[in-house]
Amino acid sequence: MLKIKRFLKYEKCVKCNNEFLSFEIDRINDKECICRRCSEEQEYTTKNSNEKGKPTQMSFSFEFETNKRDNELLELRKYDFIGCYDCSIGGMEFKSPIYNNRKSFHAICKKLDKFKNYVGRSCGTHLHVGTKYKQKVMRFEHEIFGPILEEIRNDEKTTKKFWGRYFNHYCQSQIGCSRYNTFNTRSSVETLEFRLLKFKNSKQYIKAADFCIDTTRYINYHIRKEDFDSVQALKLGQTILKKYKEVIRCVD
């Protein structure tokens, strides 16, 4: 198509990089636009298989739930998030790419500070951390998560500061039976899901998420052993509780 200077204005989509006439594209901030196709809401079950960062032994991703719809949030498509429908919140659930190291993960968390006011009362920011031993973790989940869950349950004030919120219907203070548990071993992918997490600001979220990543790494290291049993699982649970108490001492 012939471009006529100063008559037809063209804008480039931040996601697909294709050019569109200005009236065919939506503005997301003062400088950037997104096309209608790239801004389309996806189905709830849509998975994000994009990967970021140099591969390491760990991988993690998260769901950035929002309480309303605003074109400003579509900037997240620039960073390969996928916006999905979720009937339990007012906005979209933005599913992040899979991050292979903390450098790439921390970098995107810091960019989310500008969107923190969209994380409303009904929203969570669930973190998925990769594990090859999910079935085994499920078998010993009471021993592993029982001690820390009791500590979280008994200190609501610290829980809200560290994790970002307290328990609710979609993040229950129980173990087993449901995928809505605080420590969810029943996700549809090979991950351990930490459902209590909620993004208040990047400093809070990174600190809590790093604890979850370290915890999963520690679980993976010990539970892979063939002789792992309930006695070792109990010791594992007590060690996780000890580390948690150390981390929350520094909560602002």
N, C-alpha and C positions, 0 to 999 in steps of 0.2 A: 504494500500500500504506500502511495506517495505521501510523504510527510511535508506538509506546508508550514513553513516556519511562521511562528506567532499566530497561526490561525487554528490549528489543531494541536492541542497539548497532549503529550504522551507521558505516561508514568510507568515505572518498572516495578513489578511485584517483588517483594522482599524474599519470597519463598521460591518461586519458579524462575524468577529473573526475566520473564517475558514482558514485553511492552504492551500497554493497553491505552486506549483513549481515556482521558481523565474521568469522564463520566461513566466509564465501565469498571472502575476500580475504586476500592474503599481506602480512605486515609486512616492510618493507625497512629500517627503522630505528625509532628510538623514537617518531617522530612521523608517519611516512608509510607508506602501503600501496599495493599495486598489485593490480589484478584479474587473474584467471587468463588472460583473453583478451589483455590487454596484455603479459603476461609470456611468452607463447608463443614458442618458438624458431622462427625462420624458416629457409627453405632457404638453402643456401650461396650461391646465385646471386642472392639478393634484393638489390636496389639501394636505396640511400637517396637519394631525390630532394628531401628537405626542404632548404631553404636558410636560412642565418642571416646577418644583417648586411647593411649597405648595399652594393649591388653596386659593385665596382671592376673594374679590368682583370684581376685575378687571382681564382682560386677554388681551394680546396683542401679535401680531406677525408682522413680516416685510418681505419685499422682497429685497434681496441684489442683485441688478442687476450688472452685470460685462460686460466689453467691449471686452473681448477676452477669449479664452479657454486656460487653463493651468492646468496641473496636480496638481500644488500646491493648486489650489482652491478646489480640491476634498477633502482636509482636512475637509472642512465644512460638509461632509457626516458623519464624526466622531461625530459631534455635532447634528446629526439628521436633518440637512438641506436636502431639496430635490432639485436637479438641474433640472430646466425645460427649455424648448425651449421658446424663445421670439424673434420674427422676428425684433423687434425695436431696439435691442442691438446687439453688436458683440459677446458677450459671452452668458452664461446661467443666468437665473434668479434663484437664490437660495432662496427657500421659507423656512423660519425658522419654528421651532416648535411653539406651543402656549405657551407663558410664563405666569404663574399665579401670579408672583410677580416680583418686581423690582430687587431683589437680583440676581435672575437667568438671568434676561434680561440684567442687567448691566454687569454681568460677561461675557456673550458671546460678547457683544459689544466691550469690551476691547480686546478680542481675535481677533477681526476683523481688528485691526489697521495694522496688517501685510499684509492685503489684500487691503488696501485703494487705492493703485495705480491702481487697477483693476476697480475702479468705474469711468468710463470714462465720457466724455462730454455728451453722450446721456443717461446716466444711472441715475436712481433715487433710493431711498431706502424707499419705501412707508411703512408707519406704519398703521396697523389695530388695533383699540382699540374696545373692545366689548361693545355693547349696546343692550338693549332689546327694545329700543324705536326709532328705525331707521325711521319708517314711520312717527312718530310724529316729529322727528328732521327734516325730509324732509319738512313737512308742514310749519315749522317755520324757514327754513334755511336762508332766506333773513334777518330776524330780528337778528338771532343768529350770523351769520358769516359775514354779511355786514360790520359792523364797523371794525373788525380786518382785513378783506380783503382789505379795503380801505387803512388802515395803511401800510400793507405789500406792496401794489401796489405803494404807494407814497414814499417809502424809499428803493430803489433797493440795495444800498450799505449794509445796515443793514440786509435786507432780505437774501442776499447771505451769509453773515457771520453767521447768526443764522440758517437759514433753509438749507444752503448748495448750493443754486442755486436760480435763478429767474424763472419766468413763461416760459412755452413753450407749444408746441402743446399737449403734454401728461399731462400737469399740467396747466390748464387755469385759468385766473384771472376772473372767472365768477361764478355765482351761478345758479344751476338748469340745467335741460335738459341733461347734459352729465355726464358720469362716470369719465371723465377726468378733473373734477373740482379740485381745490386745496383742498377743503373740500368735499369729495365724500360721499354722502349718498345713492349712487346707486350701491354699491358693491353687489356681489352675496351672501355674508354672512352677519351675524348680527353684523356688525362692522361699525364704522365711520373710513373712510380711509383718512389719511393725505398724499397727494401725492407730496407736495412741498419738503418734506424731502429728503436730499441727504447726504450720509455718506462721510464726509471729514476726520474725525478722531473721536475716541470714545468720547472724551470730548465734542466736538460740537454736536454729534448725541445724546448722552445721555441727554444733557441739553434740546435740542429741543424736543426730544421724551417725556421726563418727562413733559414738558409743555403740550404736546398733551394729555398725559394720564390724567393729572390733569384737563385739560379742559373737557375731555369726562366724567370724574367722576362728575364734577360740573354740566354738562348738564344732566346727568342721574339722579342726585339727584333732580333737580328742575323740569324737564320735566315729571317725573313720576306722578306728582300731577294731579288729575282729573280736577282741575280748571285752569290749565295752559293755558294761552291765549297769544295773540299777544303783549299785554302790558307787560306781564312778560317776553316774549321772547326778547323784545327790551331791557329791563333791564338786562337780561342775556347777551345779546350781548355787552352791554356797560361794564359790569363787566369783561368779557373775554378780551375786548380791554384794560381795565385798568391793568389787570394782565400781559398781553403781554408787555405793555409799561414798566412795572416794571422789567420784565425778561430781555428785550433787553438792558436795561441800563448797564448791566454787560457783554455784548458781547465783546469779545476780538477783 
